[in-house]
């Protein structure tokens, strides 16, 4: 059987194709390892571990990495957390809550519509809502 294939395997074209396939395999192997390292590093995973896994197990290591890798980049997770925190701060600043029932109330409510707790008092002069501890209206300078 070896004698039948001998003219094919000893030809220059076959050797060239074999060498090109070998070169492609090594370039692909190192490119896959490099990609796994960079991707794991961006996602906050152990980049050196995953690069070594892909280097040792090639396509199987890469497939395992694709299954267990973190779902998002670390920078995206940080950005999402910052956006959530900024939204929370914005909501805390914009909406007040009743100190008794913790339901949302607007800034100009005199009483809580849910539990009827007194939140503010009206100014005696301009009728604008004032905090209970204020002795002077900051809008019209009237003593309360």
C-alpha positions in Angstrom: 0.0 0.0 0.0 2.9 2.3 0.7 4.2 1.8 -2.8 1.0 3.0 -4.3 1.0 6.3 -2.4 4.8 6.8 -2.6 4.8 8.8 -5.9 2.2 11.2 -4.3 3.9 11.6 -1.0 7.3 12.1 -2.5 6.1 14.8 -4.9 7.1 18.5 -4.3 3.5 19.7 -4.3 2.5 17.2 -1.5 5.5 18.3 0.6 4.6 22.0 0.0 0.9 21.4 1.0 2.1 19.5 4.1 4.4 22.3 5.2 1.8 24.9 4.6 -0.8 23.0 6.6 1.7 22.6 9.4 2.5 26.3 9.3 -1.2 27.1 9.3 -1.8 24.8 12.3 1.0 26.5 14.4 -0.1 30.1 13.4 -3.7 29.2 14.2 -2.7 27.6 17.5 -0.8 30.6 18.7 -3.4 33.0 17.4 -6.1 31.1 19.3 -4.0 31.1 22.5 -3.3 34.9 22.1 -7.0 35.6 21.5 -8.0 33.6 24.6 -5.4 35.5 26.7 -6.7 38.9 25.6 -10.3 38.0 25.8 -9.9 36.5 29.3 -7.9 39.6 30.4 -10.6 42.0 29.2 -13.3 39.9 31.0 -11.5 39.8 34.3 -10.8 36.1 34.2 -7.4 34.5 34.8 -5.9 35.2 31.5 -2.7 33.2 32.0 -4.7 30.1 33.0 -7.0 30.3 30.0 -4.1 30.9 27.6 -2.3 27.9 29.0 -5.5 25.8 28.7 -6.0 26.7 25.1 -2.3 26.2 24.4 -2.3 22.7 25.9 -5.7 21.5 24.6 -6.1 23.6 21.5 -9.7 23.6 20.2 -11.0 21.6 23.2 -9.5 24.2 25.6 -10.9 27.0 23.5 -14.4 25.4 23.5 -14.2 25.0 27.3 -13.2 28.6 27.7 -16.1 29.8 25.5 -18.5 27.9 27.7 -17.3 29.1 31.1 -16.0 32.6 30.3 -17.6 35.6 32.0 -20.6 36.9 30.0 -19.4 40.5 29.7 -16.2 42.5 29.7 -15.0 43.9 33.1 -15.1 47.5 31.7 -18.7 47.0 30.6 -19.6 45.6 34.1 -17.9 48.6 35.8 -19.7 51.0 33.4 -23.1 49.4 34.1 -22.5 49.6 37.9 -21.6 53.2 37.6 -24.7 54.0 35.6 -26.9 52.1 38.1 -25.3 54.0 41.0 -25.8 57.4 39.1 -29.4 56.5 38.5 -29.9 55.6 42.2 -28.4 58.9 43.3 -30.6 60.8 40.8 -33.7 59.0 42.0 -32.8 59.7 45.7 -32.3 63.4 44.9 -35.5 63.7 42.8 -37.9 61.6 44.9 -38.5 62.0 48.5 -40.0 59.3 50.7 -42.4 59.6 53.6 -40.4 59.1 56.9 -43.3 57.0 58.3 -44.4 54.7 55.5 -41.5 55.1 53.0 -43.8 55.7 50.1 -42.7 58.2 47.5 -44.0 61.7 47.9 -43.4 64.9 45.9 -41.4 67.8 47.2 -44.4 70.1 47.6 -46.7 67.7 49.5 -47.9 69.0 52.9 -49.0 65.5 54.0 -48.3 62.0 52.9 -51.3 60.7 50.8 -50.7 57.2 52.0 -50.4 57.5 55.8 -51.5 61.1 56.3 -48.3 62.0 58.2 -47.6 65.8 58.2 -44.5 66.4 56.0 -44.5 70.2 55.7 -46.3 73.3 56.8 -47.6 76.0 54.5 -46.0 79.5 54.8 -48.4 81.9 56.5 -47.7 84.6 53.9 -47.0 82.9 50.5 -48.5 79.4 51.2 -45.4 77.6 49.8 -44.6 74.3 51.6 -41.9 74.6 54.3 -40.1 72.0 56.2 -41.4 71.6 59.7 -38.3 72.9 61.5 -38.0 76.1 59.5 -38.8 79.3 61.4 -38.5 81.6 58.4 -39.8 81.2 54.9 -36.9 81.3 52.5 -39.2 82.4 49.6 -40.8 85.5 51.2 -38.7 86.1 54.4 -41.7 85.8 56.7 -41.2 84.6 60.2 -43.4 81.6 61.0 
